[in-house]
Amino acid sequence: MFKLRTPRLPESLPGGSFRIAFLALAGSVALAMISIAASQVLLGIALLAALFTGGSGRLTERIRLPFLMPLLLFFGWTVLAALVSSDPLLGLGIVRKFFLFLILFLVPWIGRGPTRILWAYRLIFAVAAVAGAAGILQYLADPHRNLLHRISGFMSHWMSYSGLLMLVLVALSAYIMCIGFGKAAWSLPLGLMLILSLTLSLTRNAWFGAVVGLVVVLLLTRPQAIWGLSLILVLMLAVSPGKVRDRLRSGLDVSDDNTRNRIELFETSLRLIKDNPWFGVGPKNVNVEALRYRGTQEFPDWMYQHMHNNFLQLAAERGLPGLALWLWLLARMVWDAWCAYRTAARQALSDAARQEPREALFAASASLGCCFALLAAGCFEYNFGDSEVLTLFLFTLAAPYAFLPKAEAPASPAGPCGA
């Protein structure tokens, strides 16, 4: 095995309740790979400790972030869609998930300072090593698992597990490209472990998302390495076990049962959205209403629990305006991450000895890679609705904001990036 060292706390980190807030926040994100209950308890502690610092004015300053408007409109439309649905009480249960979005505000506030984001990511990598090993041990204990009993680490479902591994792998690639192997000898064995556990999960959407995320990271940091990645993928396919190749082939076979049920869900969601274009059928209500729009009785009712697609699921739940607001939110955050990346790249070129530009470069590259990874995987799975995956995803989106200037942020996607 290998030893992944989580270094001492950042020197820039104050003591007292602020330190508690930082540790609780970092622990909350990392422990999403072990226990979502523990993760959310720590997130609550982080919020209370942050407020206890007495910095209410500083918190107000921090929430003036460019994504605030689309986020609030997305929340508001979600509540409205729940209220006009056939089961408002059920739909309003989605409000509990809004709690996770506190990460978007706490990370830029608590994570601002040299090596803080880096430290949090190293903790995430350390916990990911444990989660990855757990999945591999599960496979070794029962290598004859079928598609309904795949490895899941500490998660209750393999989709959650593979989605988390996908995001960590993409973030780790950004770490290697921006921070370098020299300061992270543990990164290569960790990467191999994540690739192995992700492969053994037999989850195609996460494979696809990981490849897309890795390509984005390499395009940002080392475009010439794309050819090396392509060669590695070809070699992996050549030596992969039959189960892996069968999973890839079945995705292109329209007579395969799994492919046919995804086509059925796609067609069902289009019929549902066509009849409910403005507000959808309400959050948490798709599994009930979708049965009215099914095209066949061939598949069991439980298959319609969600549409296995972020875009179709959000449109079905909250209407096309809800989907548009979600896309606006992500586009805003992608733009801001891109601006943070360009600023950090310029600073790194002008002063290569400084650590902070490289840390910002890493955070922005990881954010962009993870965002496109989740969007790509989300074409085949509703991973935005997974609390464990969402916790880690929100952290990756929020991290670049810890490096934006305090008094300004990129003005708009139509304007130039901040200097």
N, C-alpha and C positions, 0 to 999 in steps of 0.2 A: 504494500500500500504506500501511499504518499502522505506527506505532511503538509497541510495547508495552514499557514500561520496567519492568524488574525492579529495584527499588531496592536500595540497599546493605543489608547484613545487619542484622537487628534489633539494636538497641542492648542489648536484654536478653539476647542470646546470649553465653554465656561463650566463652572461647577454647579452644585445645587440642583434645583428643579429643572434647569435647562439641560443638564447632563442626563437626568432621568428621562426627560422627554426624548432626547436623541436616542438613547439606548432602547427605550420602549418602541420608538418608531422603527428603528432598524430591526429590532427583534420581531416586530409585528410583520414586516414584509418578509423577512427570512423564514419565520415560522409558518407562513402560509403553506409552505411545502410539507409541513408536519401535521399541523392542526389549525383549522380555520377558527375554531373557538378560541384557542390561545392567542392566535393572531389578532382577533378583534378585541380581546381583553387588553392586550398590549397597546392597541391603537387608541382605545379609550383612555388608558393611563397616559399615553403620549399627549393627548389633547388636554387632559386635566393638568398635567405637569407644565405644559407650555403656557396655558392660561395663568397658572399659579406664579409664573415668573413676573407677573405684574406688567407685562409688555403689551397691554391691550392696544396701545397706539401702534406698536410695531406690528401687531397682527393685522390691524387695519391697513397698514402700509403694504404688508405682504399680500393681502387678498386683492389688491389692485393689479390684477394680472390679466393679460390679453384674452385668456380663454374664459374669463368670468361670464361675459355676456352669452356666448353660445351654450355654456354649461347651465346657466340659470334658465335659459329658454328651453333647453332640452329637458330639464327637471320639470318645469312648468307644464310643458306639453305632455310629458309622461303622466303627471297627476291628472290633467284634463282628460286624457285618453282613458284613464282608470275610472274617472267619475261618470263618463258617458257610456261606459261599457255595460254589459248585461249583469255583471257582478262587481260593483264598485268596491266592496269590502275586500274581495279577493285581489283585485287589481291594485288597490292602495297598499297592499303588502310589499310592493316593490320599493316603497319609500324607505324601508329598512336598509336597502342596499345603498342608498345615498350616503350612508355613514362612511362607506369605504372611500368616497371621493374627498374626504378630509385629507387624504394623503396628498392631493394636489396642492393643498394650502400649507400643510405642515412641512413638506420636504423643502420648498424654497425658503422657508423661514428658518427651520432648525438645521437644515443641511448646508446653509450658506457659511462657508469658511474652508480654508485649506484642508484637504484630505478627508473631509467629512463624508462626502458622497463615495469616495474611494473606499473608506472604511466600511460603510454600509454594504457596498457591493461585495467586499471581501467576506463579510459575514454571510451574505446570500450564497456566495460560492461555497463556503464551508458547509452550510446546511444542505446545499444541493449535492455535495459529495455524499452525505449520509443518505439522502433520498435516492440518489442514483444507485448506491450500493444496495439499498433495500430492495429495489426493483430487480436487480441482477440476482440477488439471493432468492427472491421469489421464483424467478425463472429456473434457477438451478434446482430448487426444491420440487418443481413440477414443470419440466420442459415440454410437456404434451398439452399445454393449455390450448383451448379453442378461442374463437373471437369473442365469446361472451364471458370469458374468464382470463382476461389478459393481466399482465403485471400492472400494479397500480401504486407501488411504493406505500406511502402512508395515507394515500388518498382513498376515497370510497369508490372512485371510478377512474378507469384508465385514461379517459379524455382529459380529466383534470391533471393527472400525472404527466401525460405526454405534452400537454400545453405548457406546463411549468418548465419541463425539461427543455422544450423548444426555446422559450424566452431566455433561460439561463445560458444555454449554448450560444445563442446570438450575442448576448451581453458579454460572455466570456471571450468570444472572438474579437469584439471591440476592445476589450481589455488588453488582449495580446497585441493587437495591432497598434494601439495607442500608448500603452505603458511599456510593452516589450517583454520578451521572454526572460531577459536578464534579471528582472526584479520579480519574476513569477515562474520559477522553475516548476511549481506545482500545476501550472495551468494546462500543460500538455497532457499529463495523465488524467487530470480532471476532465478535460475535453473528450478524451477517448472513452472515459467511463460514461459521460453523458451521451455520447454518440451510440455506445453499445446499449445502454438502457432504453434510449429512444427507439433504436432499431427493434429491440425485443418487444417493445410495446405494440408493434404491428399497427400503428396508428398513422394512416397515410396523410391526413390533413396536417399533422404536426411535422411529418417529414417534409412535406411541401413548404410549409411555413418556415421551417428551419433553413431550407435551401434558399428561399427568397431573402430571408433576413441576413444570411451569410453573404449573399451576393451584394446586398445593399451596403453592408459594412465594408466589404472589400472595395466596392466602387468608391466609397468615401475615403478609404485609407490607403489602399494598395491595389489599384485597378488591374495591374499586370498579374496579380495572383489569382484572378478569375480562372485563367487557364489551368492553374494548379488545382483549384477546387474542382473543375470539370473532370480532370484526370482522376482525382481521388474518388469522385462519385462513380465514375465508370469502373474503377477497380473494386470499390465496395459492392457494386451490383454484381460484378463477376464472381466474387467470393462469398456473396451473401447466401444464407441457407434458402432452401426451396420455399419455405413459408413466406419469406420476404418477397421473393420474386413473384410468387402466386398472388400476393396482395397487390403488387403493382400491376400485374396483368389483369386482375379482376376489375380494377377501376376503369379499364378500357373496354370491358366486356359488357355490353348492354343486356346480355342474357343472365348475368350474375345476379343472384338474389339481392345482395347489398347495393349493387348499382341500380337495380330496378326500383328498390324502395326509395333511394335518393331521388330518382326521376319522378316518382310518385309524389314525394314531398314537395319537390320543386313545382310541379303542376298544381298541387293542392294549394300551395301558398299563393300562387298567381291568381287563382280563382278567388281565394279569400280576400286578397288585397284589392282586386278589382271591385268587389262588392263593398269594401270598407276602406276607401282610399284616404279619408281624412284623419280618422282617429283609430283605425284598426279595430280590433275586437277587445283591446285592453290588455295590459300586462298580466301575465300568469293565466290568461284565459284562452290562449291559442290551442292548448291541448283539448279543450272542450269544443270550441267552435270549429276547429279544423275537421272534425269528424263529419260535419255537414257538407264539407267541400271535397271530400275524398273522391277519387275517381274509380276506386275498386274496393271490394270487400276482402281482397286477398290477404292484406297485411293486418296484423293485430292492432287494436286501438292504441296500445302503449307506444307504438312507433310514431304516433302523431304528437308526442309530448312537446316537441319543438321542431322547427323546420331545418335544423342542421345547417344553418347559414345565417350569419350575423345580419346581413342586409335584408333578407327576406323575413327573418324573425322580427326585427325591429319595425319593419313596415307593416307586418301583420299585427303586431301588438299596438303600435302607436301611430300608424298611418304613414303616408309618404312624407308629410311635414316633419314627423318625428324622426324619420330616417335622414331627412335633409339636415336637420339640426345636429344629429349625431355626426354626420359627415363634416359639417361646418366645424364642430368642436375638434375633431381629429385633424382637419386641415389646418386649423389655427395652431394647434400644438406641433404639428409637423413643420409648419413654417417657422415657428419660434425655435424649434430644435435645429433647423437648418441655419438660422441666423446665428444661434449660439455656436454651431459648428464652424461657420465661416469666420466669426470673430476669434474663436480659439485657434483656428488654423493660422490666421495672420499673426497672432501673438506668439504662437509656438515657433513660427519662422523667424520672427524678430528677436526672440530671446529663448533659445532652445534649452537653456539651463534651468529655467523656471518650471516648477512642478505644476502649478495651477492651470496654465493653458493646456497641458497634456491631460489633466484630470477633466477639464471642461470638454476637451476634444473627445475623450472617452465617453463621457456622459451623453453628449449629443449624438455620437455615432451609435451608441447602444440604444438610445431612444428611437432614432430613425429606423435602425435595423429591426428592433422589436415591434415597432408599430406596423411596418410592412409585413413582418412575419405573422402577426396576429390577423391582419387583414387578409393575407393570402390563405392562412389556415381557416379563417372564418368564412371562406367561400364554401366550406364543406362541414363546418361545425359551428354551433352557437357558443363560441368560447367567451364572448363578451358577457354572457350571463353566468359564467362560472366564477364564484366569489374568490376562490384561490388564485385562479389565473388573473382575474381583474385586479387583485391586490398588488401582485408583482407588476402587472402591466401599467397600472397607474403610477407606481414608483418610477418606472423607466421613463414615462412621459413627463413626470414632474422634475426629475433630476436636473435637466438643463436650465431650469428657471433659477436654480441656486447660483448660477454663474452670470445671470443677466445683471446689468447695472441696477442699483436700487431705485433710482429715480426715473428710469425709462425702460422701455421694452420695445421690440419691433412693432412699428406702427400698424401695418396691415399687410396682408399677403400681396397687395398691389404695389406696395412701396418697397424701398430698399431695406436691406438688413441693417440692424444697428451696428455701429462701428465697434 
